[in-house]
Amino acid sequence: MSSHPSAHPFENSPQNAGPVSAFGQEVSLPLAQGISATADEVAEAAAEFETPVALHEFSTPSVTTEGELPQASYPSAVPAPVPARKPRTQFAQWMRGDQTPTAPIRGLARVAQKQFSVRAQIRREGFVQAKEQARDVLNFTVRLAETMFHYGADAMDVDAAIVGVCAAYGLENVEANVTNQSIILNYVSDVDRGSYSPFTQTTDDLRFSHTAVRVMRSMSENYAALSQVYKLIHSITEQGLPREKAQKRLQEINDTPKLNSPFKVLLFNLLMAASFTFGVGGSWRGALVAVFVFLVLHTTGQWAAKFGLPGFFRMIINAGVMTGLALYISDYSLFFGDVGFVVSAPHVIGGGLMMFMPTFFLVSSVQDAINGFPLTSAGKMVSTAMTFLGLIIGIATATEVMGYLGATEIDVQAVVFNPPPLWMSIAGMIIGSVMCASVVHGTLANMGWVVVISGLGQAVYYGYSTFTGAEMSRVNTVLAALTVGAVSAYLANRLHSPRAIFAVPGIMFLLPGLTFFKGFYAFSVSSDPTAGVAGIVSALSTIVALAGGVVLGGYLMQYLIQWRAARDSARAVRLATFDR
């Protein structure tokens, strides 16, 4: 039999009849025996099987006088027209039997008509749906936490966001393991109870678990994006934002380009270098040298990035180039000294070190250690220690090289913090703090609040000595840091923003950049290295004091906020009871 399709083997096509068949030879068939069905009976049978068949195809074939069927071409050159489907009658539907399934029926489908299977099916569908929802919620939450870490959030806020978002979407028993490089979330349904099973004599048959893991391999401080993420978390936990919309908003935040272009970031860095040089007591010449030095550092940084050097080696290059250029330009015996261009190298380097210090990691590591995240704190402290080690190596290398080139050694003991007029020092530090927020893509509102916070911190810093008559000490640092931390925590609570975008730029004026350089230089060059160690320890203790002050101020303000909220809630309950 041929594999060509055909309407029917007995198809008559008089217009195409001929002596040659589809196989190239004449085909003759004897008269079919037993074909006595009428056209109406055949059509009725075809209607039962829902097969559109032409009536003339099933008609009794005509027979020639010789008792043979007429010849026909196969397949037909012109197919017969197919009439419209005949409506099914009620009798045909009643006569039609159930079709035999082509695959075995398993599970609850076999007993779908039983009265006790309906509830089981509902429970099964609810169980599957609960598993899928739990998996989707955990996947979204771990992605949200990863985004927070990437943009610069601390571990305590990430942990609180995980618990809050999961609870808002119905998952309460979530365990989170947050470190400085990874996030692990685990959810187990019905931890304390389950559905009793007579087969296993246990109550955990309907429990299920899901684990989500993310590893952070990059970080990019972006205050604008981080603020949007915190506002998204507030919308989820306080306003009940659906998860589908939350996922869309998170994707939009990640797809949004950074607020400032690379050229703007470069300009902000130049202004920050000049401002901090003014703030630590440098002259306008020193500010110009700071701008020139940072331009050179930007060029060398681009060159180092092409080779893919890690941050440790780039910090060594930056510290070495900055120290070497500052020492060369400030040397009286060299070219700039001969032309009368007098510059204080320690002030230029001190202002530059304020830019290179890992302020965020310093504050965040102390905060994580206090808040109960020792692994995260240890990881950040190691990164901070490597940054300081790179600064020390760069400064030591540059001073050694300049010594071989005949540069005059600096008397670091004679270098003191001799600030300019108070208004100039405060203005320089405020401008530098604002530029610090701009470099990490802070918004205009964020920069405005940084002006307020930095001004309040400096007012407390200088006001304490003014009213008490005491000399500048670490007490001034702690009180100023306490003020900055408290105000930052209040603004973060009111504006639904991270505390770091206010606190980190706000404490820049407290960084002991000049003290660090004096200690590094004495430790590397001076014949009495103990003096250098004392200076380094003094600078480190100042940094720990300001970081602890910021954290303590945040805790005190948070306690006041919660106390006020509890008082207002109790007052509302009393008023409602009195009205009744």
Residue pairs with C-beta under 8 A, 6 or more apart in sequence:
2 22
2 23
2 74
4 22
4 74
4 75
5 75
6 74
6 75
6 76
7 54
7 57
7 75
7 76
7 79
7 80
8 57
8 58
10 32
10 57
10 61
10 69
11 57
11 72
11 74
11 76
11 80
12 56
12 61
12 62
12 70
12 72
13 72
13 73
13 76
13 77
13 78
14 70
15 78
16 72
16 73
16 76
16 77
16 78
17 70
17 71
17 72
17 73
18 71
18 73
19 26
19 71
20 26
20 73
21 27
21 71
21 73
21 74
22 73
22 74
22 75
26 71
27 71
27 74
28 68
28 69
28 71
29 68
29 69
30 67
30 68
31 63
31 67
31 68
31 69
32 61
32 69
35 60
35 61
36 60
37 58
37 60
38 60
39 55
39 56
39 58
39 59
39 60
42 53
42 55
42 58
42 59
43 53
43 55
43 58
43 86
46 52
46 53
46 58
47 86
47 88
47 89
47 92
48 92
48 95
48 96
50 88
52 82
52 83
52 85
54 80
54 81
54 82
54 83
55 83
56 80
57 80
61 69
62 70
63 69
64 70
108 117
108 120
108 121
108 124
111 117
112 121
127 206
127 208
130 189
130 208
131 208
131 210
133 169
133 170
134 171
134 187
134 189
134 208
134 210
135 210
136 243
137 165
137 166
137 169
137 170
137 171
137 243
138 166
138 171
138 174
138 185
138 187
138 210
138 211
138 212
139 212
140 165
140 243
140 246
140 247
140 250
141 162
141 165
141 166
141 169
141 174
141 185
141 212
142 162
142 183
142 185
142 212
142 213
142 214
143 214
143 250
144 161
144 165
144 229
144 232
144 233
144 250
145 158
145 161
145 162
145 176
145 178
145 183
145 185
145 214
146 183
146 214
146 216
147 229
147 250
147 253
147 254
148 157
148 158
148 161
148 226
148 229
149 158
149 183
149 216
149 219
150 216
150 218
150 219
150 220
151 220
151 221
151 222
151 223
151 225
151 226
151 229
152 219
152 221
152 222
152 223
152 226
152 360
152 440
152 498
152 500
153 161
153 226
153 229
153 498
153 500
154 364
154 367
154 368
154 500
155 178
155 179
155 180
155 364
155 368
155 371
155 373
155 376
155 377
156 367
156 368
156 371
156 373
157 230
157 498
157 499
158 178
158 183
159 176
159 178
159 373
161 233
162 174
162 176
162 178
162 183
162 185
163 174
163 176
164 233
164 236
164 237
165 233
165 236
165 237
166 172
166 174
166 185
166 187
167 174
167 237
168 236
168 237
168 240
169 236
169 243
171 187
173 187
173 188
173 189
173 191
174 185
174 186
174 187
175 185
175 186
175 187
176 183
176 184
176 185
177 183
177 184
177 185
178 373
178 376
179 373
179 375
179 376
179 379
180 216
180 375
180 376
180 379
180 380
180 383
181 215
181 216
181 217
181 379
182 213
182 214
182 215
182 216
183 213
183 214
183 216
184 211
184 212
184 213
185 211
185 212
185 213
186 209
186 210
186 211
187 209
187 210
187 211
188 207
188 208
188 209
189 206
189 207
189 208
189 209
190 204
190 206
190 207
191 207
193 203
194 202
194 203
194 204
194 205
194 206
194 207
195 203
195 205
195 206
196 202
196 203
197 203
197 205
221 360
221 440
221 441
222 258
222 259
222 440
222 441
223 437
223 440
223 441
223 442
223 443
223 446
223 498
223 501
224 258
224 259
224 441
224 442
224 443
224 446
225 253
225 254
225 256
225 258
225 441
226 498
226 500
226 501
227 443
227 446
227 497
227 498
227 501
228 253
228 256
229 250
229 253
230 496
230 497
230 498
231 496
231 497
232 241
232 246
232 249
232 250
232 253
234 496
235 241
235 246
235 249
236 246
241 249
258 441
259 441
259 442
259 443
260 268
260 438
260 439
260 441
264 438
265 438
265 439
266 298
268 435
268 438
268 439
269 294
269 298
269 355
269 435
269 439
270 291
270 294
270 295
271 431
271 432
271 435
272 355
272 431
272 432
272 435
272 436
272 439
273 287
273 290
273 291
273 293
273 294
273 351
273 352
273 355
274 287
274 288
274 290
274 291
275 287
275 428
275 429
275 431
275 432
275 435
276 290
276 351
276 352
276 354
276 355
276 428
276 429
276 432
276 508
276 513
277 286
277 287
277 289
277 290
277 347
277 348
277 350
277 351
277 428
278 284
278 286
278 287
278 351
278 420
278 424
278 425
278 427
278 428
279 351
279 419
279 425
279 428
279 429
279 432
279 509
280 347
280 350
280 351
280 354
280 417
280 419
280 513
280 514
281 344
281 347
281 417
281 418
281 419
281 420
281 425
281 514
282 290
282 344
282 347
282 348
282 351
283 343
283 344
283 347
285 341
285 342
285 343
286 343
286 344
286 347
286 348
286 351
289 325
289 326
289 329
289 330
289 343
289 348
290 348
290 351
290 352
292 325
293 321
293 322
293 325
293 326
293 348
293 352
294 352
294 355
296 321
296 325
297 318
297 321
297 322
300 317
300 318
300 321
301 314
301 317
301 318
304 313
304 314
304 317
305 314
309 317
311 386
311 387
311 390
312 386
312 387
312 389
312 390
313 390
314 390
315 356
315 387
315 390
315 391
315 394
316 390
316 393
316 394
316 397
317 394
318 356
318 394
319 356
319 390
319 391
319 392
319 393
319 394
319 395
319 398
320 393
320 394
320 395
320 397
320 398
320 401
321 394
321 398
322 348
322 349
322 352
322 394
322 398
323 349
323 394
323 395
323 398
323 399
323 402
324 398
324 401
324 402
326 343
326 345
326 348
326 349
326 352
327 345
327 398
327 399
327 402
327 407
327 410
328 334
328 336
328 402
328 407
329 336
329 341
329 343
329 345
330 336
330 337
330 342
330 343
330 344
330 345
330 348
331 337
331 407
331 408
332 342
332 408
333 406
333 407
333 408
334 407
336 343
344 415
345 410
346 410
346 412
346 415
346 514
346 517
346 518
346 521
347 514
349 395
349 513
349 517
350 513
350 514
350 516
350 517
351 513
352 513
353 391
353 511
353 513
353 514
353 516
353 517
354 432
354 508
354 511
354 513
356 387
356 391
357 387
357 511
357 513
357 516
357 543
358 383
358 384
358 387
358 388
359 504
359 507
359 508
359 511
360 500
360 504
361 380
361 381
361 383
361 384
361 387
362 384
362 543
362 547
363 500
363 503
363 504
363 507
363 546
363 547
363 550
363 551
364 380
364 500
365 377
365 380
365 381
365 384
365 547
366 377
366 544
366 547
366 548
366 551
367 547
367 550
367 551
367 554
368 374
368 376
368 377
368 380
369 377
369 381
370 548
370 551
391 516
391 520
392 520
392 523
392 524
395 517
395 520
395 521
395 524
396 520
396 523
396 524
396 525
399 521
399 524
399 525
400 524
400 525
403 409
403 525
409 525
410 521
410 525
412 517
412 518
412 521
412 522
412 526
413 522
413 531
415 514
415 518
417 514
419 425
420 428
422 462
426 455
426 458
426 462
429 454
429 458
429 508
429 509
430 451
430 454
430 455
430 458
430 509
432 508
432 509
433 450
433 451
433 454
433 505
433 506
433 508
433 509
434 447
434 450
434 451
434 454
434 505
436 450
436 504
436 505
436 508
437 446
437 447
437 450
437 501
437 505
438 447
442 450
442 501
442 505
446 497
446 501
446 502
449 491
449 502
450 502
450 505
450 506
452 487
453 484
453 487
453 488
453 491
453 502
453 503
453 505
453 506
454 484
454 505
454 506
454 508
454 509
456 483
456 484
456 487
457 480
457 481
457 483
457 484
457 506
457 507
457 509
457 510
458 480
458 509
460 476
460 479
460 480
460 483
461 476
461 477
461 479
461 480
461 509
461 510
462 476
464 470
464 475
464 476
464 479
465 471
465 472
465 476
474 541
474 542
474 545
477 510
477 542
477 545
477 546
477 549
478 545
478 546
478 548
478 549
479 549
480 507
480 510
480 546
480 549
481 507
481 510
481 545
481 546
481 547
481 548
481 549
481 550
481 553
482 549
482 550
482 552
482 553
482 556
483 553
484 502
484 503
484 506
484 507
484 549
484 550
484 553
485 499
485 503
485 549
485 550
485 551
485 552
485 553
485 554
485 557
486 553
486 554
486 556
486 557
487 502
487 506
487 553
487 557
488 499
488 502
488 503
488 506
488 550
488 553
488 554
489 499
489 553
489 554
489 555
489 557
489 558
489 561
490 557
490 561
491 497
491 502
492 498
492 499
492 502
493 557
493 558
493 561
499 554
503 550
503 554
507 546
507 550
510 542
510 546
511 543
511 546
512 538
512 539
512 542
512 543
515 535
515 538
515 539
515 542
516 535
516 536
516 539
518 532
518 535
519 532
519 533
519 534
519 535
519 536
519 537
519 538
519 539
520 532
520 535
520 536
521 532
522 528
522 529
522 531
522 532
522 535
523 529
523 532
523 533
523 535
523 536
524 532
526 532
